[in-house]
């Protein structure tokens, strides 16, 4: 029982000791500012900053060119897609019109066939000998 209490006390005391350790003395703010100004105005730093800026500008131009090319390619793809969709809709409309014509021709042929059967049943032998109407003749 005494052992768990010691472990618990050690766990509680550990952060307290860690928080009370002295830290390194901070440099005065004025000294830090002077170092930053001196570093920024050093000829080597200025030259390096110019070089990095030029590379960044060049990379930005390259990225802009790639983005423009990608956008142009995308717009061309969209135009091709829309043209394909218009052609597809025209094909569907033409198929629907053709199907409507076929259905109309079939209905007309069936109507003539019913008339032919009715005439045959009334005793008209010529109507009985005639071939069935062909829907293709009505198109």
N, CA, C and O atoms as CSV, one atom per row, in Angstrom:
chain,resi,resn,atom,element,x,y,z
A,1,UNK,N,N,0.818,-1.187,0.000
A,1,UNK,CA,C,0.000,0.000,0.000
A,1,UNK,C,C,0.860,1.249,0.000
A,1,UNK,O,O,0.500,2.256,-0.609
A,2,UNK,N,N,1.962,1.189,0.660
A,2,UNK,CA,C,2.868,2.319,0.732
A,2,UNK,C,C,3.532,2.593,-0.628
A,2,UNK,O,O,3.801,3.742,-0.977
A,3,UNK,N,N,3.789,1.529,-1.378
A,3,UNK,CA,C,4.448,1.643,-2.685
A,3,UNK,C,C,3.591,2.452,-3.686
A,3,UNK,O,O,4.146,3.356,-4.311
A,4,UNK,N,N,2.270,2.194,-3.885
A,4,UNK,CA,C,1.471,2.996,-4.816
A,4,UNK,C,C,1.414,4.466,-4.431
A,4,UNK,O,O,1.306,5.323,-5.308
A,5,UNK,N,N,1.481,4.771,-3.169
A,5,UNK,CA,C,1.450,6.170,-2.730
A,5,UNK,C,C,2.737,6.866,-3.146
A,5,UNK,O,O,2.711,8.017,-3.582
A,6,UNK,N,N,3.853,6.177,-3.014
A,6,UNK,CA,C,5.133,6.767,-3.449
A,6,UNK,C,C,5.147,7.020,-4.953
A,6,UNK,O,O,5.623,8.059,-5.410
A,7,UNK,N,N,4.626,6.074,-5.711
A,7,UNK,CA,C,4.582,6.240,-7.171
A,7,UNK,C,C,3.674,7.408,-7.532
A,7,UNK,O,O,4.008,8.211,-8.403
A,8,UNK,N,N,2.537,7.504,-6.870
A,8,UNK,CA,C,1.617,8.615,-7.128
A,8,UNK,C,C,2.242,9.946,-6.768
A,8,UNK,O,O,2.069,10.926,-7.493
A,9,UNK,N,N,2.957,9.998,-5.679
A,9,UNK,CA,C,3.613,11.246,-5.272
A,9,UNK,C,C,4.700,11.632,-6.255
A,9,UNK,O,O,4.889,12.812,-6.551
A,10,UNK,N,N,5.424,10.622,-6.768
A,10,UNK,CA,C,6.485,10.902,-7.745
A,10,UNK,C,C,5.886,11.438,-9.043
A,10,UNK,O,O,6.458,12.328,-9.671
A,11,UNK,N,N,4.756,10.906,-9.438
A,11,UNK,CA,C,4.112,11.373,-10.664
A,11,UNK,C,C,3.596,12.801,-10.522
A,11,UNK,O,O,3.647,13.578,-11.476
A,12,UNK,N,N,3.111,13.142,-9.361
A,12,UNK,CA,C,2.605,14.494,-9.130
A,12,UNK,C,C,3.753,15.485,-9.014
A,12,UNK,O,O,3.652,16.612,-9.500
A,13,UNK,N,N,4.852,15.073,-8.369
A,13,UNK,CA,C,5.965,15.984,-8.122
A,13,UNK,C,C,6.810,16.222,-9.368
A,13,UNK,O,O,7.467,17.258,-9.468
A,14,UNK,N,N,6.812,15.293,-10.316
A,14,UNK,CA,C,7.666,15.427,-11.504
A,14,UNK,C,C,7.376,16.700,-12.281
A,14,UNK,O,O,8.323,17.410,-12.619
A,15,UNK,N,N,6.105,17.040,-12.592
A,15,UNK,CA,C,5.862,18.287,-13.314
A,15,UNK,C,C,6.242,19.518,-12.511
A,15,UNK,O,O,6.650,20.535,-13.071
A,16,UNK,N,N,6.105,19.420,-11.202
A,16,UNK,CA,C,6.450,20.574,-10.368
A,16,UNK,C,C,7.941,20.867,-10.480
A,16,UNK,O,O,8.335,22.025,-10.617
A,17,UNK,N,N,8.766,19.837,-10.424
A,17,UNK,CA,C,10.213,20.034,-10.558
A,17,UNK,C,C,10.579,20.521,-11.948
A,17,UNK,O,O,11.489,21.335,-12.105
A,18,UNK,N,N,9.876,20.028,-12.956
A,18,UNK,CA,C,10.175,20.440,-14.327
A,18,UNK,C,C,9.822,21.903,-14.541
A,18,UNK,O,O,10.484,22.599,-15.311
A,19,UNK,N,N,8.805,22.360,-13.877
A,19,UNK,CA,C,8.374,23.734,-14.069
A,19,UNK,C,C,9.241,24.722,-13.295
A,19,UNK,O,O,9.276,25.906,-13.630
A,20,UNK,N,N,9.924,24.260,-12.288
A,20,UNK,CA,C,10.703,25.190,-11.464
A,20,UNK,C,C,12.164,25.266,-11.885
A,20,UNK,O,O,12.939,25.980,-11.249
A,21,UNK,N,N,12.562,24.561,-12.922
A,21,UNK,CA,C,13.957,24.642,-13.360
A,21,UNK,C,C,14.191,25.997,-13.992
A,21,UNK,O,O,13.341,26.476,-14.741
A,22,UNK,N,N,15.317,26.626,-13.713
A,22,UNK,CA,C,15.577,27.958,-14.264
A,22,UNK,C,C,15.855,27.874,-15.754
A,22,UNK,O,O,16.451,26.905,-16.223
A,23,UNK,N,N,15.432,28.875,-16.493
A,23,UNK,CA,C,15.665,28.917,-17.940
A,23,UNK,C,C,16.828,29.857,-18.237
A,23,UNK,O,O,17.279,30.617,-17.379
A,24,UNK,N,N,17.296,29.780,-19.472
A,24,UNK,CA,C,18.418,30.632,-19.879
A,24,UNK,C,C,17.946,32.077,-19.923
A,24,UNK,O,O,16.800,32.342,-20.286
A,25,UNK,N,N,18.808,33.008,-19.560
A,25,UNK,CA,C,18.386,34.414,-19.583
A,25,UNK,C,C,18.121,34.866,-21.015
A,25,UNK,O,O,18.886,34.543,-21.923
A,26,UNK,N,N,17.039,35.612,-21.214
A,26,UNK,CA,C,16.653,36.082,-22.541
A,26,UNK,C,C,17.509,37.287,-22.920
A,26,UNK,O,O,17.890,38.100,-22.078
A,27,UNK,N,N,17.796,37.370,-24.214
A,27,UNK,CA,C,18.558,38.516,-24.703
A,27,UNK,C,C,17.641,39.722,-24.733
A,27,UNK,O,O,16.440,39.574,-24.959
A,28,UNK,N,N,18.164,40.886,-24.517
A,28,UNK,CA,C,17.317,42.081,-24.571
A,28,UNK,C,C,16.712,42.254,-25.961
A,28,UNK,O,O,17.324,41.888,-26.965
A,29,UNK,N,N,15.515,42.808,-26.010
A,29,UNK,CA,C,14.802,42.982,-27.271
A,29,UNK,C,C,15.557,43.895,-28.217
A,29,UNK,O,O,15.538,43.665,-29.426
A,30,UNK,N,N,16.206,44.898,-27.721
A,30,UNK,CA,C,16.951,45.824,-28.577
A,30,UNK,C,C,18.097,45.109,-29.266
A,30,UNK,O,O,18.382,45.385,-30.431
A,31,UNK,N,N,18.763,44.195,-28.569
A,31,UNK,CA,C,19.888,43.454,-29.155
A,31,UNK,C,C,19.381,42.535,-30.256
A,31,UNK,O,O,20.022,42.396,-31.297
A,32,UNK,N,N,18.239,41.910,-30.029
A,32,UNK,CA,C,17.676,41.030,-31.058
A,32,UNK,C,C,17.304,41.832,-32.293
A,32,UNK,O,O,17.564,41.387,-33.411
A,33,UNK,N,N,16.716,42.975,-32.125
A,33,UNK,CA,C,16.340,43.826,-33.258
A,33,UNK,C,C,17.560,44.287,-34.036
A,33,UNK,O,O,17.534,44.307,-35.266
A,34,UNK,N,N,18.638,44.662,-33.337
A,34,UNK,CA,C,19.861,45.090,-34.018
A,34,UNK,C,C,20.449,43.963,-34.843
A,34,UNK,O,O,20.910,44.185,-35.962
A,35,UNK,N,N,20.436,42.736,-34.293
A,35,UNK,CA,C,20.956,41.588,-35.036
A,35,UNK,C,C,20.126,41.342,-36.294
A,35,UNK,O,O,20.683,41.035,-37.348
A,36,UNK,N,N,18.805,41.474,-36.198
A,36,UNK,CA,C,17.934,41.248,-37.354
A,36,UNK,C,C,18.187,42.294,-38.431
A,36,UNK,O,O,18.224,41.959,-39.615
A,37,UNK,N,N,18.359,43.543,-38.048
A,37,UNK,CA,C,18.619,44.608,-39.022
A,37,UNK,C,C,19.983,44.393,-39.680
A,37,UNK,O,O,20.133,44.563,-40.890
A,38,UNK,N,N,20.966,44.022,-38.876
A,38,UNK,CA,C,22.302,43.798,-39.427
A,38,UNK,C,C,22.292,42.615,-40.393
A,38,UNK,O,O,22.948,42.660,-41.434
A,39,UNK,N,N,21.561,41.572,-40.060
A,39,UNK,CA,C,21.508,40.402,-40.940
A,39,UNK,C,C,20.771,40.723,-42.231
A,39,UNK,O,O,21.163,40.266,-43.304
A,40,UNK,N,N,19.711,41.505,-42.127
A,40,UNK,CA,C,18.926,41.823,-43.321
A,40,UNK,C,C,19.677,42.758,-44.263
A,40,UNK,O,O,19.432,42.733,-45.469
A,41,UNK,N,N,20.570,43.568,-43.752
A,41,UNK,CA,C,21.286,44.512,-44.610
A,41,UNK,C,C,22.646,44.009,-45.046
A,41,UNK,O,O,23.340,44.690,-45.801
A,42,UNK,N,N,23.039,42.847,-44.593
A,42,UNK,CA,C,24.328,42.286,-45.024
A,42,UNK,C,C,24.267,42.024,-46.523
A,42,UNK,O,O,23.238,41.560,-47.014
A,43,UNK,N,N,25.340,42.309,-47.268
A,43,UNK,CA,C,25.321,42.147,-48.725
A,43,UNK,C,C,24.996,40.716,-49.159
A,43,UNK,O,O,24.298,40.507,-50.152
A,44,UNK,N,N,25.505,39.731,-48.409
A,44,UNK,CA,C,25.232,38.343,-48.795
A,44,UNK,C,C,23.752,38.013,-48.654
A,44,UNK,O,O,23.171,37.312,-49.483
A,45,UNK,N,N,23.155,38.536,-47.584
A,45,UNK,CA,C,21.735,38.270,-47.334
A,45,UNK,C,C,20.880,38.948,-48.389
A,45,UNK,O,O,19.921,38.363,-48.892
A,46,UNK,N,N,21.226,40.174,-48.721
A,46,UNK,CA,C,20.470,40.905,-49.746
A,46,UNK,C,C,20.558,40.171,-51.079
A,46,UNK,O,O,19.553,40.034,-51.776
A,47,UNK,N,N,21.747,39.698,-51.441
A,47,UNK,CA,C,21.920,38.971,-52.707
A,47,UNK,C,C,21.125,37.668,-52.686
A,47,UNK,O,O,20.481,37.321,-53.676
A,48,UNK,N,N,21.165,36.948,-51.573
A,48,UNK,CA,C,20.416,35.696,-51.465
A,48,UNK,C,C,18.914,35.956,-51.547
A,48,UNK,O,O,18.181,35.199,-52.182
A,49,UNK,N,N,18.464,37.025,-50.905
A,49,UNK,CA,C,17.035,37.358,-50.966
A,49,UNK,C,C,16.611,37.692,-52.391
A,49,UNK,O,O,15.532,37.295,-52.831
A,50,UNK,N,N,17.467,38.428,-53.116
A,50,UNK,CA,C,17.152,38.751,-54.524
A,50,UNK,C,C,17.068,37.480,-55.362
A,50,UNK,O,O,16.173,37.324,-56.193
A,51,UNK,N,N,18.017,36.576,-55.127
A,51,UNK,CA,C,18.031,35.323,-55.894
A,51,UNK,C,C,16.783,34.491,-55.609
A,51,UNK,O,O,16.163,33.955,-56.527
A,52,UNK,N,N,16.425,34.389,-54.352
A,52,UNK,CA,C,15.221,33.631,-53.987
A,52,UNK,C,C,13.984,34.298,-54.575
A,52,UNK,O,O,13.082,33.613,-55.056
A,53,UNK,N,N,13.933,35.604,-54.543
A,53,UNK,CA,C,12.799,36.323,-55.132
A,53,UNK,C,C,12.707,36.093,-56.626
A,53,UNK,O,O,11.612,35.910,-57.158
A,54,UNK,N,N,13.846,36.101,-57.315
A,54,UNK,CA,C,13.845,35.866,-58.765
A,54,UNK,C,C,13.385,34.449,-59.082
A,54,UNK,O,O,12.607,34.240,-60.012
A,55,UNK,N,N,13.860,33.481,-58.316
A,55,UNK,CA,C,13.439,32.092,-58.537
A,55,UNK,C,C,11.945,31.952,-58.266
A,55,UNK,O,O,11.229,31.288,-59.015
A,56,UNK,N,N,11.489,32.575,-57.204
A,56,UNK,CA,C,10.059,32.507,-56.891
A,56,UNK,C,C,9.232,33.149,-57.997
A,56,UNK,O,O,8.183,32.623,-58.370
A,57,UNK,N,N,9.687,34.265,-58.517
A,57,UNK,CA,C,8.974,34.934,-59.610
A,57,UNK,C,C,8.967,34.050,-60.847
A,57,UNK,O,O,7.943,33.933,-61.521
A,58,UNK,N,N,10.112,33.420,-61.152
A,58,UNK,CA,C,10.195,32.523,-62.305
A,58,UNK,C,C,9.263,31.339,-62.105
A,58,UNK,O,O,8.523,30.966,-63.016
A,59,UNK,N,N,9.296,30.741,-60.906
A,59,UNK,CA,C,8.413,29.608,-60.622
A,59,UNK,C,C,6.959,30.021,-60.719
A,59,UNK,O,O,6.129,29.256,-61.212
A,60,UNK,N,N,6.635,31.228,-60.253
A,60,UNK,CA,C,5.265,31.718,-60.332
A,60,UNK,C,C,4.839,31.851,-61.792
A,60,UNK,O,O,3.709,31.517,-62.149
A,61,UNK,N,N,5.745,32.336,-62.629
A,61,UNK,CA,C,5.428,32.434,-64.061
A,61,UNK,C,C,5.232,31.065,-64.682
A,61,UNK,O,O,4.341,30.875,-65.509
A,62,UNK,N,N,6.067,30.109,-64.284
A,62,UNK,CA,C,5.923,28.752,-64.808
A,62,UNK,C,C,4.613,28.134,-64.358
A,62,UNK,O,O,3.928,27.476,-65.140
A,63,UNK,N,N,4.271,28.342,-63.112
A,63,UNK,CA,C,3.013,27.807,-62.596
A,63,UNK,C,C,1.835,28.448,-63.315
A,63,UNK,O,O,0.863,27.775,-63.657
A,64,UNK,N,N,1.931,29.747,-63.541
A,64,UNK,CA,C,0.863,30.440,-64.262
A,64,UNK,C,C,0.721,29.895,-65.678
A,64,UNK,O,O,-0.394,29.719,-66.169
A,65,UNK,N,N,1.843,29.630,-66.332
A,65,UNK,CA,C,1.795,29.083,-67.694
A,65,UNK,C,C,1.183,27.689,-67.702
A,65,UNK,O,O,0.367,27.371,-68.567
A,66,UNK,N,N,1.572,26.859,-66.741
A,66,UNK,CA,C,1.005,25.508,-66.658
A,66,UNK,C,C,-0.486,25.580,-66.363
A,66,UNK,O,O,-1.275,24.847,-66.959
A,67,UNK,N,N,-0.870,26.451,-65.457
A,67,UNK,CA,C,-2.291,26.600,-65.140
A,67,UNK,C,C,-3.085,27.076,-66.352
A,67,UNK,O,O,-4.196,26.607,-66.597
A,68,UNK,N,N,-2.511,28.007,-67.107
A,68,UNK,CA,C,-3.199,28.497,-68.313
A,68,UNK,C,C,-3.345,27.377,-69.339
A,68,UNK,O,O,-4.392,27.238,-69.973
A,69,UNK,N,N,-2.284,26.575,-69.497
A,69,UNK,CA,C,-2.366,25.450,-70.445
A,69,UNK,C,C,-3.405,24.432,-69.981
A,69,UNK,O,O,-4.176,23.918,-70.792
A,70,UNK,N,N,-3.427,24.143,-68.699
A,70,UNK,CA,C,-4.428,23.205,-68.171
A,70,UNK,C,C,-5.841,23.749,-68.350
A,70,UNK,O,O,-6.760,23.001,-68.688
A,71,UNK,N,N,-6.015,25.042,-68.125
A,71,UNK,CA,C,-7.339,25.653,-68.283
A,71,UNK,C,C,-7.773,25.604,-69.745
A,71,UNK,O,O,-8.937,25.327,-70.036
A,72,UNK,N,N,-6.850,25.869,-70.662
A,72,UNK,CA,C,-7.175,25.805,-72.093
A,72,UNK,C,C,-7.556,24.381,-72.484
A,72,UNK,O,O,-8.518,24.169,-73.222
A,73,UNK,N,N,-6.799,23.409,-71.988
A,73,UNK,CA,C,-7.106,22.006,-72.281
A,73,UNK,C,C,-8.475,21.635,-71.711
A,73,UNK,O,O,-9.246,20.930,-72.362
A,74,UNK,N,N,-8.777,22.098,-70.518
A,74,UNK,CA,C,-10.073,21.821,-69.904
A,74,UNK,C,C,-11.198,22.438,-70.723
A,74,UNK,O,O,-12.214,21.789,-70.974
A,75,UNK,N,N,-11.021,23.691,-71.142
A,75,UNK,CA,C,-12.057,24.345,-71.949
A,75,UNK,C,C,-12.273,23.601,-73.267
A,75,UNK,O,O,-13.410,23.459,-73.718
A,76,UNK,N,N,-11.189,23.126,-73.886
A,76,UNK,CA,C,-11.324,22.354,-75.119
A,76,UNK,C,C,-12.080,21.048,-74.858
A,76,UNK,O,O,-12.918,20.639,-75.661
A,77,UNK,N,N,-11.781,20.403,-73.740
A,77,UNK,CA,C,-12.495,19.173,-73.378
A,77,UNK,C,C,-13.978,19.448,-73.171
A,77,UNK,O,O,-14.823,18.666,-73.607
A,78,UNK,N,N,-14.294,20.548,-72.514
A,78,UNK,CA,C,-15.699,20.901,-72.276
A,78,UNK,C,C,-16.410,21.166,-73.605
A,78,UNK,O,O,-17.546,20.737,-73.807
A,79,UNK,N,N,-15.725,21.881,-74.512
A,79,UNK,CA,C,-16.338,22.139,-75.830
A,79,UNK,C,C,-16.586,20.839,-76.586
A,79,UNK,O,O,-17.643,20.667,-77.193
A,80,UNK,N,N,-15.611,19.915,-76.555
A,80,UNK,CA,C,-15.796,18.621,-77.237
A,80,UNK,C,C,-16.930,17.829,-76.594
A,80,UNK,O,O,-17.723,17.199,-77.295
A,81,UNK,N,N,-17.010,17.857,-75.283
A,81,UNK,CA,C,-18.077,17.140,-74.588
A,81,UNK,C,C,-19.439,17.705,-74.982
A,81,UNK,O,O,-20.366,16.955,-75.287
A,82,UNK,N,N,-19.551,19.021,-74.974
A,82,UNK,CA,C,-20.845,19.636,-75.323
A,82,UNK,C,C,-21.220,19.355,-76.772
A,82,UNK,O,O,-22.391,19.120,-77.073
A,83,UNK,N,N,-20.237,19.378,-77.677
A,83,UNK,CA,C,-20.509,19.045,-79.082
A,83,UNK,C,C,-20.965,17.589,-79.198
A,83,UNK,O,O,-21.889,17.284,-79.952
A,84,UNK,N,N,-20.322,16.701,-78.456
A,84,UNK,CA,C,-20.719,15.294,-78.481
A,84,UNK,C,C,-22.127,15.118,-77.928
A,84,UNK,O,O,-22.906,14.317,-78.445
A,85,UNK,N,N,-22.454,15.866,-76.875
A,85,UNK,CA,C,-23.801,15.769,-76.311
A,85,UNK,C,C,-24.856,16.295,-77.292
A,85,UNK,O,O,-25.942,15.726,-77.405
A,86,UNK,N,N,-24.529,17.390,-78.004
A,86,UNK,CA,C,-25.476,17.901,-79.016
A,86,UNK,C,C,-25.676,16.874,-80.126
A,86,UNK,O,O,-26.802,16.644,-80.567
A,87,UNK,N,N,-24.587,16.258,-80.577
A,87,UNK,CA,C,-24.688,15.236,-81.622
A,87,UNK,C,C,-25.500,14.040,-81.109
A,87,UNK,O,O,-26.314,13.477,-81.842
A,88,UNK,N,N,-25.278,13.664,-79.870
A,88,UNK,CA,C,-26.020,12.545,-79.284
A,88,UNK,C,C,-27.510,12.870,-79.209
A,88,UNK,O,O,-28.350,12.024,-79.517
A,89,UNK,N,N,-27.834,14.088,-78.802
A,89,UNK,CA,C,-29.252,14.486,-78.742
A,89,UNK,C,C,-29.882,14.482,-80.136
A,89,UNK,O,O,-31.033,14.078,-80.300
A,90,UNK,N,N,-29.120,14.937,-81.145
A,90,UNK,CA,C,-29.646,14.897,-82.519
A,90,UNK,C,C,-29.887,13.455,-82.957
A,90,UNK,O,O,-30.887,13.158,-83.611
A,91,UNK,N,N,-28.963,12.556,-82.593
A,91,UNK,CA,C,-29.127,11.144,-82.938
A,91,UNK,C,C,-30.360,10.564,-82.256
A,91,UNK,O,O,-31.127,9.820,-82.867
A,92,UNK,N,N,-30.541,10.905,-81.001
A,92,UNK,CA,C,-31.714,10.417,-80.266
A,92,UNK,C,C,-32.990,10.949,-80.904
A,92,UNK,O,O,-33.959,10.206,-81.060
A,93,UNK,N,N,-33.000,12.222,-81.273
A,93,UNK,CA,C,-34.193,12.807,-81.914
A,93,UNK,C,C,-34.467,12.136,-83.257
A,93,UNK,O,O,-35.620,11.867,-83.597
A,94,UNK,N,N,-33.409,11.868,-84.020
A,94,UNK,CA,C,-33.595,11.200,-85.310
A,94,UNK,C,C,-34.103,9.774,-85.109
A,94,UNK,O,O,-34.974,9.311,-85.846
A,95,UNK,N,N,-33.561,9.083,-84.113
A,95,UNK,CA,C,-34.033,7.726,-83.827
A,95,UNK,C,C,-35.490,7.740,-83.378
A,95,UNK,O,O,-36.268,6.870,-83.770
A,96,UNK,N,N,-35.860,8.707,-82.570
A,96,UNK,CA,C,-37.247,8.807,-82.107
A,96,UNK,C,C,-38.184,9.091,-83.282
A,96,UNK,O,O,-39.274,8.524,-83.362
A,97,UNK,N,N,-37.759,9.965,-84.189
A,97,UNK,CA,C,-38.588,10.260,-85.365
A,97,UNK,C,C,-38.725,9.026,-86.252
A,97,UNK,O,O,-39.811,8.738,-86.755
A,98,UNK,N,N,-37.629,8.301,-86.444
A,98,UNK,CA,C,-37.673,7.081,-87.253
A,98,UNK,C,C,-38.588,6.047,-86.610
A,98,UNK,O,O,-39.367,5.386,-87.298
A,99,UNK,N,N,-38.492,5.909,-85.293
A,99,UNK,CA,C,-39.363,4.960,-84.596
A,99,UNK,C,C,-40.827,5.366,-84.718
A,99,UNK,O,O,-41.694,4.511,-84.903
A,100,UNK,N,N,-41.108,6.652,-84.617
A,100,UNK,CA,C,-42.491,7.126,-84.786
A,100,UNK,C,C,-42.992,6.813,-86.197
A,100,UNK,O,O,-44.141,6.406,-86.367
A,101,UNK,N,N,-42.143,6.998,-87.205
A,101,UNK,CA,C,-42.531,6.664,-88.587
A,101,UNK,C,C,-42.786,5.168,-88.727
A,101,UNK,O,O,-43.744,4.760,-89.384
A,102,UNK,N,N,-41.938,4.352,-88.115
A,102,UNK,CA,C,-42.118,2.900,-88.189
A,102,UNK,C,C,-43.429,2.484,-87.510
A,102,UNK,O,O,-44.168,1.648,-88.029
A,103,UNK,N,N,-43.703,3.073,-86.356
A,103,UNK,CA,C,-44.943,2.733,-85.655
A,103,UNK,C,C,-46.163,3.172,-86.461
A,103,UNK,O,O,-47.159,2.451,-86.519
A,104,UNK,N,N,-46.092,4.351,-87.084
A,104,UNK,CA,C,-47.200,4.821,-87.924
A,104,UNK,C,C,-47.390,3.892,-89.121
A,104,UNK,O,O,-48.522,3.555,-89.467
A,105,UNK,N,N,-46.289,3.474,-89.756
A,105,UNK,CA,C,-46.376,2.577,-90.909
A,105,UNK,C,C,-46.945,1.221,-90.488
A,105,UNK,O,O,-47.763,0.644,-91.205
A,106,UNK,N,N,-46.522,0.717,-89.345
A,106,UNK,CA,C,-47.045,-0.557,-88.865
A,106,UNK,C,C,-48.537,-0.443,-88.574
A,106,UNK,O,O,-49.303,-1.344,-88.914
A,107,UNK,N,N,-48.957,0.656,-87.949
A,107,UNK,CA,C,-50.375,0.852,-87.652
A,107,UNK,C,C,-51.201,0.925,-88.939
A,107,UNK,O,O,-52.298,0.370,-89.004
A,108,UNK,N,N,-50.681,1.598,-89.950
A,108,UNK,CA,C,-51.401,1.689,-91.231
A,108,UNK,C,C,-51.482,0.318,-91.895
A,108,UNK,O,O,-52.526,-0.046,-92.438
A,109,UNK,N,N,-50.377,-0.454,-91.857
A,109,UNK,CA,C,-50.381,-1.793,-92.452
A,109,UNK,C,C,-51.360,-2.702,-91.711
A,109,UNK,O,O,-52.081,-3.477,-92.339
A,110,UNK,N,N,-51.391,-2.613,-90.388
A,110,UNK,CA,C,-52.320,-3.441,-89.613
A,110,UNK,C,C,-53.772,-3.054,-89.904
A,110,UNK,O,O,-54.647,-3.918,-89.967
A,111,UNK,N,N,-54.021,-1.777,-90.079
A,111,UNK,CA,C,-55.375,-1.338,-90.406
A,111,UNK,C,C,-55.798,-1.908,-91.762
A,111,UNK,O,O,-56.909,-2.414,-91.915
A,112,UNK,N,N,-54.895,-1.819,-92.739
A,112,UNK,CA,C,-55.209,-2.381,-94.065
A,112,UNK,C,C,-55.365,-3.905,-93.978
A,112,UNK,O,O,-56.212,-4.472,-94.668
A,113,UNK,N,N,-54.566,-4.571,-93.147
A,113,UNK,CA,C,-54.665,-6.027,-93.008
A,113,UNK,C,C,-56.018,-6.405,-92.405
A,113,UNK,O,O,-56.648,-7.365,-92.850
A,114,UNK,N,N,-56.481,-5.637,-91.369
A,114,UNK,CA,C,-57.791,-5.914,-90.767
A,114,UNK,C,C,-58.899,-5.742,-91.815
A,114,UNK,O,O,-59.829,-6.544,-91.886
A,115,UNK,N,N,-58.782,-4.678,-92.630
A,115,UNK,CA,C,-59.772,-4.476,-93.705
A,115,UNK,C,C,-59.732,-5.647,-94.689
A,115,UNK,O,O,-60.773,-6.098,-95.166
A,116,UNK,N,N,-58.527,-6.135,-94.989
A,116,UNK,CA,C,-58.364,-7.250,-95.923
A,116,UNK,C,C,-58.994,-8.526,-95.336
A,116,UNK,O,O,-59.655,-9.270,-96.061
A,117,UNK,N,N,-58.800,-8.785,-94.046
A,117,UNK,CA,C,-59.376,-9.963,-93.383
A,117,UNK,C,C,-60.897,-9.834,-93.351
A,117,UNK,O,O,-61.606,-10.812,-93.592
A,118,UNK,N,N,-61.397,-8.655,-93.061
A,118,UNK,CA,C,-62.853,-8.456,-93.036
A,118,UNK,C,C,-63.446,-8.699,-94.422
A,118,UNK,O,O,-64.510,-9.307,-94.535
A,119,UNK,N,N,-62.772,-8.230,-95.485
A,119,UNK,CA,C,-63.259,-8.450,-96.853
A,119,UNK,C,C,-63.216,-9.944,-97.192
A,119,UNK,O,O,-64.122,-10.454,-97.853
A,120,UNK,N,N,-62.180,-10.640,-96.747
A,120,UNK,CA,C,-62.063,-12.076,-97.010
A,120,UNK,C,C,-63.210,-12.829,-96.322
A,120,UNK,O,O,-63.783,-13.754,-96.898
A,121,UNK,N,N,-63.537,-12.431,-95.093
A,121,UNK,CA,C,-64.626,-13.083,-94.363
A,121,UNK,C,C,-65.990,-12.809,-94.984
A,121,UNK,O,O,-66.922,-13.594,-94.810
A,122,UNK,N,N,-66.111,-11.689,-95.715
A,122,UNK,CA,C,-67.364,-11.370,-96.410
A,122,UNK,C,C,-67.465,-12.109,-97.742
A,122,UNK,O,O,-68.474,-12.009,-98.439
A,123,UNK,N,N,-66.420,-12.847,-98.087
A,123,UNK,CA,C,-66.482,-13.669,-99.296
A,123,UNK,C,C,-65.747,-13.107,-100.487
A,123,UNK,O,O,-65.899,-13.647,-101.583
A,124,UNK,N,N,-65.010,-12.121,-100.356
A,124,UNK,CA,C,-64.245,-11.577,-101.484
A,124,UNK,C,C,-62.953,-12.386,-101.622
A,124,UNK,O,O,-62.012,-12.180,-100.855
A,125,UNK,N,N,-62.900,-13.262,-102.549
A,125,UNK,CA,C,-61.761,-14.171,-102.696
A,125,UNK,C,C,-60.496,-13.439,-103.101
A,125,UNK,O,O,-59.398,-13.864,-102.742
A,126,UNK,N,N,-60.622,-12.385,-103.817
A,126,UNK,CA,C,-59.430,-11.616,-104.220
A,126,UNK,C,C,-58.703,-11.098,-102.981
A,126,UNK,O,O,-57.472,-11.123,-102.947
A,127,UNK,N,N,-59.423,-10.630,-101.967
A,127,UNK,CA,C,-58.836,-10.137,-100.728
A,127,UNK,C,C,-58.159,-11.274,-99.983
A,127,UNK,O,O,-57.155,-11.061,-99.302
A,128,UNK,N,N,-58.711,-12.510,-100.109
A,128,UNK,CA,C,-58.113,-13.656,-99.423
A,128,UNK,C,C,-56.795,-14.053,-100.067
A,128,UNK,O,O,-55.903,-14.551,-99.380
A,129,UNK,N,N,-56.651,-13.840,-101.385
A,129,UNK,CA,C,-55.438,-14.239,-102.089
A,129,UNK,C,C,-54.332,-13.193,-102.012
A,129,UNK,O,O,-53.185,-13.495,-102.339
A,130,UNK,N,N,-54.638,-12.006,-101.600
A,130,UNK,CA,C,-53.623,-10.938,-101.544
A,130,UNK,C,C,-52.654,-11.194,-100.382
A,130,UNK,O,O,-53.052,-11.735,-99.350
A,131,UNK,N,N,-51.373,-10.804,-100.552
A,131,UNK,CA,C,-50.423,-10.954,-99.434
A,131,UNK,C,C,-50.733,-9.932,-98.334
A,131,UNK,O,O,-51.390,-8.917,-98.564
A,132,UNK,N,N,-50.240,-10.236,-97.148
A,132,UNK,CA,C,-50.432,-9.305,-96.047
A,132,UNK,C,C,-49.683,-8.003,-96.345
A,132,UNK,O,O,-48.623,-8.034,-96.969
A,133,UNK,N,N,-50.221,-6.863,-95.908
A,133,UNK,CA,C,-49.531,-5.589,-96.169
A,133,UNK,C,C,-48.156,-5.551,-95.479
A,133,UNK,O,O,-47.988,-6.039,-94.361
A,134,UNK,N,N,-47.207,-4.973,-96.162
A,134,UNK,CA,C,-45.836,-4.827,-95.628
A,134,UNK,C,C,-45.684,-3.415,-95.053
A,134,UNK,O,O,-45.885,-2.443,-95.780
A,135,UNK,N,N,-45.337,-3.277,-93.773
A,135,UNK,CA,C,-45.183,-1.939,-93.177
A,135,UNK,C,C,-44.123,-1.099,-93.895
A,135,UNK,O,O,-44.219,0.128,-93.885
A,136,UNK,N,N,-43.118,-1.719,-94.517
A,136,UNK,CA,C,-42.086,-0.963,-95.208
A,136,UNK,C,C,-42.662,-0.198,-96.406
A,136,UNK,O,O,-42.088,0.808,-96.822
A,137,UNK,N,N,-43.794,-0.663,-96.968
A,137,UNK,CA,C,-44.417,0.033,-98.090
A,137,UNK,C,C,-45.113,1.318,-97.647
A,137,UNK,O,O,-45.501,2.123,-98.493
A,138,UNK,N,N,-45.278,1.524,-96.357
A,138,UNK,CA,C,-45.985,2.681,-95.836
A,138,UNK,C,C,-45.015,3.765,-95.334
A,138,UNK,O,O,-45.449,4.802,-94.833
A,139,UNK,N,N,-43.750,3.528,-95.467
A,139,UNK,CA,C,-42.768,4.482,-94.936
A,139,UNK,C,C,-42.408,5.522,-95.972
A,139,UNK,O,O,-41.595,6.407,-95.703
